[in-house]
Amino acid sequence: MENPTQILILTCVLFASFLIFLIFCKRAVSNRSHKLNLPPGPRPYPIIGNNLQLGSIPLLSITDLSRFYGPIMSLKLGTKTTIVISSPKIAKEAFHKHDLDFSSRDIPDSARALDHHKFSMAWLPISPQWRALRRACVIQLFSTVRLDSTQFLRQRKVEDLINHVHEYSVKGEAIDLAKAAFTTVLNTISNMLFSRDFACYGSDKTQEFKKLVVGVADESRKANVSDLFPVLSFLDPQGIRARLRGYYKRLFELFNDILEERLSFRGSNMKSKDENDVLDSFLDIIQDESSQLSRTDVLHLFADLLVAGIDTTSSTLEWAMTELIRNPNKMAKSRAELQQVLGKSGVKLEESMVSNLPFIQAVIKETLRLHPPAPLLVPHKANCDVELCGFLVPKNAQIIANVWAMGRDPSIWDDHNSFLPERFLESEIDFKGTDFEFIPFGAGRRICPGLPFASRALGLTLASLIYHFNWILPSGLNPEDMDMSQNYGITLHKAQPLRAIPIKV
């Protein structure tokens, strides 16, 4: 038997050799990354970086700069290094091959209001807390089983919308489809979560929940100087974080009231008529001693679901109706498909029927191609130095994917600026995160978990508006003269809300 001392010495030598090898590998990788250059981009000015080059419409400026500097470009936005990706090939390498390396989020200052970033699934890094939130969200809200079980709620909310639109049809008046869509999606999600409406149609007095959701969405999408110069964040120079703190505080108070009301039912001998809905499922989770999720986690999750889900889904619905009214031949094709599948009258349109409407689904895809709700997605952040297509993406750099530019790239899409749903009838391309030329909901670990809900809600609501009504523009306005201008912010909204007159079919 060998001397124990010799064994100990040999073990130490091997361990030391292993450490030296690791250090050598780390230095080799570090030296390699330092030899790499940042992607090309415009020369930044001192302190302010490239902000002057972005002008009043940053999305269009970034797109133009990418055409000059290439599909992977670097910018200096204030003090922040930003990598812009504008091609499907590079997007695939970034969010497939390097998905984990780029899985963190670049947290905007607005998300720090009331410590939202510490609990929000949208802003948390990949972690046990994030996984628990996402798992609960998918299982309790967006799984096929749960969506099937809640389709009657979405059906009922669409019927409420159709009844509301019918009132305008009887009067021959134009309806603000943006407001109607917002209220419909808000009530759809609030019923899925809490089995109650948060807003009503036709009221001049804005309901409190609706006001709070609009307030959070509006403040969150504003350009914030604190994001460019984090050293100023403690000042909150535009007051964005302070206003958001107030909105979140009141929103959580209202959520807590609903939770306490439900808990009082559960603690009594009485049964709530809404027992075993999504809220009950989340209450079971937070009351489970082994659960990784707290009540605070769930409150912040509810806020994310309401704000993000309503803002993106309602704006997409408005854009789809805008494009169809502007293109009467596409509207006619959509109606013809509905009549062929459902008949001319008397058949109730149900969510399960939308899968038999390929042209309606193509309309939604084409709308998302031209008007992605988040044109630059939600910014990612590099967890370490990464080599991407021969360039250096430094640790902590912000990474944005210009899906708006990819959706209008003439090298990818024929007649790229035209509304042509037919292109998707002849293609297998989908928005589920595997076709990188078309990723309006993102890709990889950070793909939007609400994608299945959005797909169902958009299909049913859009088909219902087309099936029950013809649509004309007020004041003799011609479709080709419609205002198609948009607010190029974090989310892509019409600058002028769509107003149209419904005519009962």
C-alpha positions as CSV (number, residue, x, y, z in Angstrom):
1,M,0.0,0.0,0.0
2,E,1.3,3.4,-0.9
3,N,2.4,5.8,1.7
4,P,-0.5,8.1,2.7
5,T,1.8,11.1,2.6
6,Q,2.7,10.3,-1.1
7,I,-1.0,10.0,-1.9
8,L,-1.7,13.4,-0.3
9,I,1.2,15.0,-2.2
10,L,0.0,13.5,-5.5
11,T,-3.5,14.7,-4.8
12,C,-2.3,18.3,-4.1
13,V,-0.2,18.3,-7.2
14,L,-3.1,17.2,-9.4
15,F,-5.4,19.7,-7.7
16,A,-2.9,22.5,-8.2
17,S,-2.4,21.5,-11.8
18,F,-6.2,21.5,-12.4
19,L,-6.4,25.0,-10.9
20,I,-3.6,26.3,-13.1
21,F,-5.3,24.8,-16.1
22,L,-8.6,26.5,-15.3
23,I,-6.8,29.9,-14.8
24,F,-5.0,29.4,-18.1
25,C,-8.3,28.6,-19.9
26,K,-10.0,31.6,-18.3
27,R,-7.1,33.9,-19.3
28,A,-7.1,32.5,-22.8
29,V,-10.8,33.1,-23.2
30,S,-10.4,36.6,-21.7
31,N,-7.5,37.4,-24.0
32,R,-9.5,36.1,-26.9
33,S,-12.5,38.3,-26.0
34,H,-10.3,41.4,-25.5
35,K,-8.8,40.8,-29.0
36,L,-12.3,40.9,-30.4
37,N,-13.8,44.3,-31.4
38,L,-17.3,45.6,-30.7
39,P,-19.6,45.4,-33.7
40,P,-19.4,48.4,-36.0
41,G,-21.5,51.4,-35.2
42,P,-21.5,55.2,-35.3
43,R,-18.8,57.0,-33.3
44,P,-20.3,58.1,-30.0
45,Y,-20.0,61.6,-28.6
46,P,-18.5,62.1,-25.1
47,I,-21.0,61.5,-22.3
48,I,-24.2,61.5,-24.4
49,G,-23.0,58.6,-26.7
50,N,-25.1,58.1,-29.8
51,N,-28.3,59.7,-28.6
52,L,-28.2,62.6,-30.9
53,Q,-28.1,60.3,-33.9
54,L,-31.3,58.6,-32.8
55,G,-33.4,61.7,-33.2
56,S,-37.1,61.9,-32.4
57,I,-38.0,58.4,-33.7
58,P,-35.3,56.1,-32.4
59,L,-36.7,52.9,-34.0
60,L,-36.5,54.3,-37.5
61,S,-33.0,55.8,-36.8
62,I,-31.7,52.5,-35.5
63,T,-33.1,50.7,-38.5
64,D,-31.4,53.2,-40.9
65,L,-28.1,53.0,-39.0
66,S,-28.3,49.2,-39.2
67,R,-28.6,49.3,-42.9
68,F,-25.3,51.2,-43.0
69,Y,-23.3,49.5,-40.3
70,G,-24.7,46.0,-40.7
71,P,-27.1,43.5,-39.1
72,I,-25.1,43.5,-35.8
73,M,-24.3,47.0,-34.6
74,S,-23.1,48.7,-31.4
75,L,-24.4,51.9,-30.0
76,K,-23.6,53.9,-26.9
77,L,-26.8,55.1,-25.4
78,G,-25.7,57.5,-22.7
79,T,-23.3,55.3,-20.7
80,K,-24.8,52.0,-21.8
81,T,-23.3,49.8,-24.4
82,T,-26.1,48.5,-26.7
83,I,-25.9,45.7,-29.3
84,V,-28.5,45.9,-32.0
85,I,-29.4,42.7,-33.9
86,S,-31.3,43.1,-37.2
87,S,-31.1,39.8,-39.0
88,P,-32.7,36.4,-38.3
89,K,-29.3,34.6,-38.6
90,I,-27.7,36.6,-35.9
91,A,-30.9,36.5,-33.8
92,K,-30.9,32.7,-33.9
93,E,-27.2,32.6,-32.8
94,A,-27.9,35.0,-30.0
95,F,-31.2,33.6,-28.7
96,H,-30.6,29.9,-29.5
97,K,-26.9,29.2,-29.3
98,H,-26.2,31.9,-26.6
99,D,-29.7,31.9,-25.0
100,L,-28.5,31.4,-21.5
101,D,-25.6,33.9,-21.8
102,F,-28.2,36.5,-23.0
103,S,-31.0,35.4,-20.7
104,S,-30.9,38.3,-18.2
105,R,-32.8,41.5,-18.6
106,D,-31.5,45.1,-18.9
107,I,-33.7,46.6,-16.2
108,P,-35.2,50.1,-16.9
109,D,-35.4,52.5,-14.0
110,S,-39.2,52.5,-14.2
111,A,-39.2,48.8,-13.3
112,R,-37.6,49.6,-10.0
113,A,-40.7,51.3,-8.7
114,L,-41.9,49.6,-5.6
115,D,-39.1,47.1,-6.2
116,H,-41.1,45.6,-9.1
117,H,-37.9,44.3,-10.7
118,K,-37.3,42.0,-7.7
119,F,-40.5,40.1,-8.1
120,S,-41.5,40.5,-11.8
121,M,-41.2,37.6,-14.1
122,A,-40.4,40.1,-16.9
123,W,-37.3,41.4,-15.1
124,L,-36.0,38.7,-12.9
125,P,-32.8,36.8,-14.0
126,I,-33.1,33.1,-14.7
127,S,-33.3,31.8,-11.1
128,P,-35.5,29.4,-9.0
129,Q,-37.8,32.4,-8.3
130,W,-38.2,33.1,-12.0
131,R,-38.7,29.4,-12.9
132,A,-41.4,29.1,-10.2
133,L,-43.2,32.1,-11.5
134,R,-43.1,31.0,-15.1
135,R,-44.1,27.5,-14.2
136,A,-47.1,28.7,-12.2
137,C,-48.0,31.2,-15.0
138,V,-47.9,28.6,-17.7
139,I,-49.7,25.9,-15.8
140,Q,-52.4,28.0,-14.2
141,L,-53.1,30.4,-17.1
142,F,-51.6,29.4,-20.5
143,S,-51.5,25.6,-20.7
144,T,-53.8,24.0,-23.2
145,V,-55.9,22.5,-20.4
146,R,-56.4,25.8,-18.6
147,L,-57.1,27.8,-21.8
148,D,-59.7,25.2,-22.9
149,S,-61.4,25.4,-19.5
150,T,-61.5,29.3,-19.6
151,Q,-62.6,29.7,-23.2
152,F,-66.2,30.3,-22.1
153,L,-65.0,33.4,-20.3
154,R,-63.3,34.7,-23.5
155,Q,-66.5,33.8,-25.4
156,R,-68.6,35.8,-23.0
157,K,-66.4,38.9,-23.1
158,V,-66.4,38.9,-27.0
159,E,-70.2,38.7,-26.9
160,D,-70.2,41.8,-24.6
161,L,-68.0,43.5,-27.2
162,I,-70.4,42.6,-30.0
163,N,-73.4,43.9,-28.0
164,H,-71.5,47.1,-27.4
165,V,-70.6,47.5,-31.0
166,H,-74.2,46.8,-32.0
167,E,-75.4,49.8,-30.0
168,Y,-73.2,52.0,-32.3
169,S,-74.5,50.2,-35.3
170,V,-78.1,51.0,-34.4
171,K,-77.2,54.7,-34.0
172,G,-75.0,54.8,-37.1
173,E,-72.1,56.2,-35.1
174,A,-68.4,55.6,-35.3
175,I,-66.9,53.6,-32.4
176,D,-63.4,54.1,-31.0
177,L,-62.1,50.6,-31.6
178,A,-59.0,51.2,-29.6
179,K,-61.0,51.9,-26.4
180,A,-63.4,49.0,-27.1
181,A,-60.5,46.6,-27.7
182,F,-58.8,47.7,-24.5
183,T,-61.9,47.2,-22.4
184,T,-62.5,43.8,-23.9
185,V,-59.0,42.5,-23.3
186,L,-58.9,44.0,-19.8
187,N,-62.2,42.3,-18.9
188,T,-61.1,39.0,-20.5
189,I,-57.9,38.8,-18.4
190,S,-59.5,40.1,-15.2
191,N,-62.2,37.3,-15.6
192,M,-59.5,34.7,-16.2
193,L,-57.7,35.8,-13.1
194,F,-60.5,37.0,-10.7
195,S,-63.8,36.1,-12.3
196,R,-64.9,39.7,-12.5
197,D,-64.9,42.7,-14.9
198,F,-62.6,45.5,-14.2
199,A,-64.1,48.0,-16.6
200,C,-67.3,48.7,-18.6
201,Y,-68.1,50.0,-22.1
202,G,-69.4,53.4,-22.9
203,S,-68.7,55.2,-19.6
204,D,-67.1,58.6,-19.7
205,K,-65.9,58.0,-16.2
206,T,-62.7,55.9,-16.3
207,Q,-62.9,53.0,-13.9
208,E,-60.1,52.8,-11.3
209,F,-58.5,49.6,-12.5
210,K,-58.6,50.7,-16.1
211,K,-57.0,54.1,-15.1
212,L,-54.2,52.3,-13.1
213,V,-53.4,49.9,-15.9
214,V,-53.3,52.7,-18.5
215,G,-51.1,54.7,-16.1
216,V,-48.6,51.9,-15.6
217,A,-48.4,51.2,-19.4
218,D,-48.0,54.9,-20.3
219,E,-45.3,55.6,-17.8
220,S,-43.4,52.4,-18.5
221,R,-43.1,53.2,-22.3
222,K,-41.8,56.7,-21.8
223,A,-38.1,57.4,-22.7
224,N,-36.4,57.9,-19.3
225,V,-33.1,59.9,-18.9
226,S,-32.3,57.7,-15.9
227,D,-31.9,54.7,-18.3
228,L,-29.2,56.6,-20.2
229,F,-27.4,57.9,-17.2
230,P,-28.0,55.6,-14.2
231,V,-26.1,58.0,-12.0
232,L,-29.2,60.3,-12.1
233,S,-31.6,57.6,-11.2
234,F,-31.7,58.6,-7.5
235,L,-33.1,62.0,-8.6
236,D,-35.9,60.4,-10.7
237,P,-35.6,63.6,-12.9
238,Q,-38.9,63.0,-14.8
239,G,-40.8,61.7,-11.9
240,I,-41.6,58.5,-13.8
241,R,-40.6,56.1,-11.0
242,A,-42.6,58.2,-8.4
243,R,-45.8,58.1,-10.5
244,L,-45.4,54.4,-11.1
245,R,-44.9,53.8,-7.4
246,G,-48.2,55.4,-6.8
247,Y,-49.9,53.3,-9.5
248,Y,-48.4,50.0,-8.3
249,K,-49.3,50.8,-4.7
250,R,-52.9,51.4,-5.5
251,L,-53.1,48.4,-7.9
252,F,-51.7,46.1,-5.2
253,E,-54.2,47.5,-2.6
254,L,-57.1,46.6,-5.0
255,F,-55.6,43.1,-5.7
256,N,-55.2,42.5,-1.9
257,D,-58.9,43.5,-1.4
258,I,-59.9,40.8,-3.9
259,L,-57.6,38.2,-2.3
260,E,-58.9,38.9,1.2
261,E,-62.5,38.7,0.0
262,R,-61.8,35.3,-1.6
263,L,-59.9,34.1,1.5
264,S,-62.9,35.0,3.7
265,F,-65.1,32.8,1.5
266,R,-62.5,30.0,1.7
267,G,-62.4,30.3,5.5
268,S,-66.1,30.2,6.0
269,N,-68.7,27.6,5.4
270,M,-69.9,29.5,2.4
271,K,-68.7,28.7,-1.1
272,S,-67.7,31.3,-3.6
273,K,-69.4,31.1,-6.9
274,D,-65.9,31.5,-8.4
275,E,-64.3,28.7,-6.5
276,N,-61.6,26.8,-8.3
277,D,-60.8,29.6,-10.7
278,V,-57.3,30.9,-11.4
279,L,-57.2,33.1,-8.3
280,D,-58.0,30.0,-6.1
281,S,-55.2,28.1,-7.8
282,F,-52.7,30.9,-7.0
283,L,-54.0,31.1,-3.4
284,D,-53.3,27.4,-3.1
285,I,-49.8,28.0,-4.3
286,I,-48.9,30.8,-1.9
287,Q,-50.5,29.0,1.1
288,D,-48.4,25.9,0.4
289,E,-45.6,25.9,2.9
290,S,-43.3,24.3,0.3
291,S,-44.0,26.9,-2.4
292,Q,-41.2,29.1,-3.6
293,L,-43.8,31.9,-4.3
294,S,-45.0,34.5,-1.9
295,R,-48.1,36.7,-1.9
296,T,-45.9,39.5,-3.1
297,D,-44.6,37.5,-6.0
298,V,-48.2,36.8,-7.1
299,L,-49.3,40.4,-6.8
300,H,-46.5,41.6,-9.1
301,L,-47.3,38.7,-11.5
302,F,-50.9,39.9,-11.7
303,A,-49.7,43.4,-12.5
304,D,-47.5,42.1,-15.3
305,L,-50.3,40.0,-16.8
306,L,-52.7,42.8,-16.9
307,V,-50.4,45.6,-18.2
308,A,-48.4,43.6,-20.7
309,G,-51.3,41.4,-21.9
310,I,-53.8,44.2,-22.4
311,D,-51.4,46.7,-24.0
312,T,-50.0,44.3,-26.6
313,T,-53.2,42.3,-27.4
314,S,-55.5,45.3,-27.8
315,S,-53.0,47.3,-30.0
316,T,-52.6,44.2,-32.3
317,L,-56.4,43.9,-32.6
318,E,-56.6,47.6,-33.5
319,W,-53.9,47.3,-36.1
320,A,-55.5,44.2,-37.7
321,M,-58.9,46.0,-38.0
322,T,-57.1,49.1,-39.4
323,E,-55.3,47.0,-42.1
324,L,-58.5,45.2,-43.1
325,I,-60.5,48.4,-43.4
326,R,-57.7,50.0,-45.4
327,N,-57.6,46.9,-47.7
328,P,-61.3,46.1,-48.5
329,N,-60.3,43.1,-50.7
330,K,-58.6,41.5,-47.6
331,M,-61.7,42.3,-45.5
332,A,-63.9,40.6,-48.2
333,K,-61.7,37.5,-48.2
334,S,-61.9,37.3,-44.5
335,R,-65.7,37.6,-44.5
336,A,-66.0,35.1,-47.3
337,E,-64.0,32.5,-45.3
338,L,-66.2,33.1,-42.3
339,Q,-69.3,32.6,-44.3
340,Q,-68.0,29.5,-45.9
341,V,-67.1,27.9,-42.6
342,L,-70.0,29.2,-40.5
343,G,-72.8,30.0,-43.0
344,K,-74.3,33.5,-43.6
345,S,-76.2,33.8,-40.3
346,G,-77.4,32.0,-37.2
347,V,-74.3,30.1,-36.3
348,K,-72.5,31.1,-33.1
349,L,-68.8,31.7,-33.6
350,E,-66.8,29.8,-31.0
351,E,-63.1,29.9,-30.2
352,S,-62.6,26.3,-31.4
353,M,-63.7,27.3,-34.9
354,V,-60.8,29.7,-35.4
355,S,-58.4,26.9,-36.3
356,N,-60.6,26.3,-39.4
357,L,-60.0,29.9,-40.5
358,P,-56.6,30.0,-42.1
359,F,-57.0,33.4,-43.7
360,I,-58.0,35.0,-40.4
361,Q,-54.9,33.5,-38.8
362,A,-52.9,34.8,-41.7
363,V,-54.3,38.3,-41.2
364,I,-53.1,38.1,-37.6
365,K,-49.6,37.0,-38.6
366,E,-49.3,39.7,-41.2
367,T,-50.4,42.3,-38.7
368,L,-47.7,41.1,-36.3
369,R,-45.1,41.2,-39.1
370,L,-45.9,44.8,-40.0
371,H,-46.8,46.0,-36.5
372,P,-45.1,43.9,-33.8
373,P,-46.4,45.1,-30.4
374,A,-42.9,45.4,-29.0
375,P,-40.7,46.4,-32.0
376,L,-37.4,46.0,-30.2
377,L,-38.7,43.2,-27.9
378,V,-37.8,43.6,-24.2
379,P,-34.0,44.2,-24.0
380,H,-31.8,41.3,-22.9
381,K,-28.4,41.7,-21.1
382,A,-25.2,39.8,-21.5
383,N,-24.2,37.7,-18.4
384,C,-20.6,37.5,-19.6
385,D,-18.3,38.4,-22.5
386,V,-19.6,36.6,-25.6
387,E,-18.3,36.2,-29.1
388,L,-21.2,36.7,-31.5
389,C,-20.5,36.5,-35.2
390,G,-16.8,37.4,-34.7
391,F,-17.6,40.4,-32.6
392,L,-17.4,41.1,-28.8
393,V,-20.6,41.5,-26.8
394,P,-19.3,42.7,-23.5
395,K,-20.6,41.6,-20.1
396,N,-23.6,43.8,-19.0
397,A,-24.2,45.1,-22.6
398,Q,-27.8,45.6,-23.5
399,I,-29.0,43.5,-26.5
400,I,-32.0,44.5,-28.5
401,A,-33.5,42.6,-31.4
402,N,-35.1,44.9,-34.1
403,V,-38.0,42.6,-35.0
404,W,-39.7,45.6,-36.7
405,A,-36.8,45.8,-39.2
406,M,-36.7,42.1,-39.7
407,G,-40.4,42.1,-40.4
408,R,-39.9,44.6,-43.2
409,D,-36.6,43.4,-44.6
410,P,-36.9,43.2,-48.4
411,S,-34.4,40.4,-48.6
412,I,-36.7,38.2,-46.5
413,W,-40.2,39.4,-47.5
414,D,-41.5,40.1,-51.0
415,D,-43.4,43.4,-51.3
416,H,-42.3,43.9,-47.7
417,N,-44.3,47.1,-47.0
418,S,-47.6,45.7,-48.3
419,F,-50.3,44.0,-46.2
420,L,-50.5,40.6,-47.8
421,P,-51.9,37.9,-45.5
422,E,-51.7,35.4,-48.4
423,R,-47.9,35.1,-47.9
424,F,-48.6,33.1,-44.8
425,L,-51.0,30.7,-46.5
426,E,-48.1,29.6,-48.7
427,S,-45.6,29.4,-45.8
428,E,-45.1,27.3,-42.6
429,I,-43.5,30.4,-40.9
430,D,-45.1,30.9,-37.5
431,F,-44.6,33.3,-34.5
432,K,-43.8,30.5,-31.9
433,G,-40.1,31.4,-31.6
434,T,-38.4,28.9,-34.0
435,D,-38.7,31.0,-37.2
436,F,-36.3,33.8,-36.4
437,E,-37.4,36.0,-39.3
438,F,-40.7,36.3,-37.5
439,I,-40.4,36.5,-33.6
440,P,-42.8,39.2,-32.5
441,F,-43.2,37.4,-29.1
442,G,-39.4,36.8,-28.7
443,A,-37.6,33.4,-28.6
444,G,-35.8,31.1,-26.3
445,R,-36.2,31.1,-22.5
446,R,-37.6,34.6,-22.6
447,I,-40.3,34.1,-25.1
448,C,-43.6,35.6,-24.0
449,P,-45.5,33.0,-21.9
450,G,-48.8,34.6,-22.9
451,L,-48.4,33.7,-26.6
452,P,-51.1,30.9,-26.6
453,F,-53.6,33.3,-24.9
454,A,-52.9,36.1,-27.3
455,S,-53.3,33.8,-30.3
456,R,-56.7,32.6,-29.1
457,A,-58.0,35.9,-28.0
458,L,-57.0,37.7,-31.2
459,G,-58.5,35.1,-33.5
460,L,-61.9,34.9,-31.8
461,T,-62.2,38.7,-31.3
462,L,-61.1,39.7,-34.8
463,A,-63.3,37.0,-36.5
464,S,-66.3,38.1,-34.5
465,L,-65.9,41.8,-35.5
466,I,-65.7,40.8,-39.1
467,Y,-68.5,38.2,-39.0
468,H,-71.1,40.4,-37.4
469,F,-70.4,43.7,-39.0
470,N,-69.4,45.5,-42.1
471,W,-67.2,48.5,-41.4
472,I,-67.0,52.0,-43.1
473,L,-65.1,55.1,-42.2
474,P,-66.8,58.2,-40.9
475,S,-67.1,61.5,-42.8
476,G,-66.8,59.9,-46.2
477,L,-63.1,59.1,-45.6
478,N,-61.6,56.8,-48.2
479,P,-59.7,53.7,-47.0
480,E,-56.6,54.7,-48.9
481,D,-56.6,58.0,-47.0
482,M,-56.5,56.5,-43.5
483,D,-53.9,57.8,-41.0
484,M,-51.4,55.0,-40.6
485,S,-48.9,56.9,-38.5
486,Q,-47.7,55.2,-35.3
487,N,-46.1,56.0,-32.1
488,Y,-42.6,54.4,-32.3
489,G,-42.1,53.7,-28.6
490,I,-41.4,50.5,-26.6
491,T,-44.8,49.4,-27.8
492,L,-46.2,50.2,-31.3
493,H,-49.5,52.0,-31.1
494,K,-51.5,53.9,-33.7
495,A,-50.9,57.6,-33.3
496,Q,-54.6,58.3,-34.1
497,P,-57.1,55.7,-32.6
498,L,-59.2,53.9,-35.2
499,R,-62.7,55.1,-35.5
500,A,-65.2,53.3,-37.8
501,I,-68.9,52.8,-38.2
502,P,-70.2,49.2,-37.8
503,I,-73.1,48.1,-40.0
504,K,-74.9,45.0,-38.8
505,V,-74.6,42.1,-41.3
